[in-house]
Amino acid sequence: MRSIEQDVTTRTRIRDAAVLLFGRDGVERTSVRAIAAVAGVSPGLVIHYFGSKDGLRARCDEFVVDEFIGRKDELRTGDPAAAMRRWLEDAEKNRPLIDYVSRMLTEPTAAADELFDALLARTTSLVDEQVAAGIMRVPVDRDVTALYLTLYGVVPLVMQRQLARTLGADVVDVNALRRSTIPILDLYTNGLYADDRFLIAAREALGRTAGPRSDKGENDPNQDPDPPRG
């Protein structure tokens, strides 16, 4: 009989092989037979553990989301500096995960939507947890904030070529990540603008366009289409 440890190891090998091949070639162009060959198992064993290629893809999604977002718990519960050092040291090790997210999110498929939704859900939970812990201030609109945090997080993965090229590298390597870390955290921590003039202007503009129309003239965007007749 196979031990639990053997089963876990075999599942992990299959999952890691799938992450590698899905990220490199895409789900449609990757066969169960190819995954089995890389994992060193039979195609039947892949189906035995995961049910189907779609089932395996869903498990890969869960794993990748846990790795990218779940590890951020270390910032709250452990030593943030040590956690960041480990992330930087693991940059090359995590290359298959980065390629997986990049490939999956850019394919026009329901699987891409499912992966993004999973990333968004975990980011939303992270916002709630960090607000409750006093790490993050209460956002004006929590759902929109979580959405843009998710987008900001995946854009460097999807646009690796442009990120690396602009930073003078061939690929997004540990040096590119090291150079990016402080500026990104400074932006999140201290903001971008020196004062709140644009925030005030936006509130005024949105307040005006959201309010009742007036009859100030035919060129006024807030003109009442049916002004009262005298």
N, C-alpha and C positions, 0 to 999 in steps of 0.2 A: 504494500500500500504506500501511496505517496504521502509524505509528511506535509503538514501545513506550511512549514518553511519552504519546502520544494515548490509547492503550489504558488506561494507568494513570489518566490524568485522567478518562476516561469512566467507568471502574469506580468511581472515587472519587465522582464526581457521583451515580451511581446509588446507591451505598451510602449517601451522606449524605442523599439524598432518601428512601430507605427508612427510615433511622433516624428522620428527622423525622416521616414519615407513620405508621410503626408506633407511635412514641411518642405521637402525637396521637390516632390513630384505632383503634389495635390492628391486629394482623396480619389477622384475618378480614375486617375492614371496609376493608382497603386493597387495591386491585387493582394488578396489574402495570401496567395502563394509566395509573393515577394516578401511580405512581412514575416511569414513563417521562415523563409530562408535566412533572413537577417537575424532573426531571433534564435535560429537553430532548433526549431521545432517543426512538427508536421502541420499542414494547413488545417487538418481536422482538430488539432489541439487549440488552435486559435478560435475556431468556432465553438469548441467545447467551453472555453473560458468566457467568451464575450458574446456568443450568440450569432453575431453577424459583423460585417465590416462597419455598419452604422453603429452597432453597439460598442465596438472598439473605439470608433471615432468619438463617441460621447464620453467614454472613459478618459480618452486623451484630453478632451476639453476640460473635464473636472480636474485632472492632474495639473494641466498648465495654469488654470485659474488659481488653483491652490498655491502653486509655486510663485506666481507673480504677485498675487494679492495677499495670500495667507501669510507669507513671510513678513509682511509689514507689521504683523502683530509683535514681532521682535522689537520694533521701535517703541512700543508701549510697555511691554512686559520685561524687556531685557536691557542690555547696554546698547543704546542707539549707535554709538561710534563703532563698537565691535561688530554689530549687525551690518553696518555699511561697509566695513572692511571685508567682511565675508562675501557680500554681494559683489563687490568689485573683483575679488579674487576668483569668484565663480563665473565671471563674464564669459569666458570661452567655453566652460563646461555647459553653460546654458544656451549656447548657440542653437542647438536643435529646437529648443522651446521658442526662441525668438523667431526662427524661420517658420515654425509651425503657426504662430499667431499671425505673422505677416502674410503667409500663404492663405490661411483659412479666412481671414477677414477681407481679403481682396477678391475672393471668389464669389460670384453672384449666386449664392445658394442659400437654402434655408439653414444649412449647417453654419454658415457664416453669421447669420442672424442669431442663431442659438448661442454661439460662442460670445458674440458681443453682448447679448442679453445677460449671459452668465457673468461676464466681466462687470457689467453695469450693476447687477444685483449685489455682487460682492463689494464693489466700490461704495454703493449706497449704505450697506451695512457698516463698512469701515468708517464712513463719515459719521454715522450715528454713534459708533463706539468711541471715536475720537472726540466728538462733541461731549459725550457723557463723561469722558475721562479728563476733560478740560484741556486737551491738546489742541483742538480746533475750535474756533469761535462758531457760534450758531449762524448758519448761512441764511441769507435772505430768502432763498428758495432752494431747499435741500435737494429736490429732484433735479433741478437744472444744474446745480453745483456738481452733483454726482455725475451727471451726464458729461459735463465738460472735463471733469477730472479724468473720466474714463477715456474720452477722446484725446486729451493731452497725453495720457499714458500710452496709448497705442500708436499714435502718429509716428514717434521715433522708430517704432518697430516696423511699421508699414513703409516708411520712407527712409530706410536704412541707407540706401545709396546716396541720397541727397545730404543726409546728416553727416555721413562719413566724408563725402567729397568736400563739403563746406568746412569741415574741421581738419582737412588735409590728411585724411587717412584712407586706406583702401577698404576697410570694413569698420564697423562700429566695434572698436576694441576697448580694452581696459583704459587706455589713455584718453580716448574720446569720452568715456563715461566719467573718468576722474575730472576732466575739464568741465563737464556739464553739471556735475553734482552741486557745487556751491552756487553758481548762478541760478539754477532752478529753485533750490531751496531758499535763496535770498528773495526770489520773486514771490514764492508762496508765503514767506514769512513777513516780508516788509512791503510787499505790493510793488506797483510799477509807478504810479503817479505820485507827485510830490504833495498834491492837495486833492480836494474832492470836487473841483469845479466841474469836471465832466460827469460825475455822478449826480450832482445837483442839476446840471443841464439836462441829463437824460430823464430824471424824475419830472422836471418841469415839462419837457417835450412830450413824454408819455402821458402825463396828466392832462395836457391840453388836448392831444389827439383822442384821448379816451373820453373826454368830456362832451357835453352837448354841443351841437353845431350852432353857429351864429349866422347872421346875414350881413357880413361885413363887406360884401362886394363879390363880383363874379369871379375874381382871381384868387379869392381867399380859399385855401384848402378846407377850411372848416365852415364854409358857407352852407346855410340851410337850403336844401333843394326846393323847399316849399315854404318860403318866408311868409309870414302873415301879411295880408293885404290891408292897406289903410282904408 
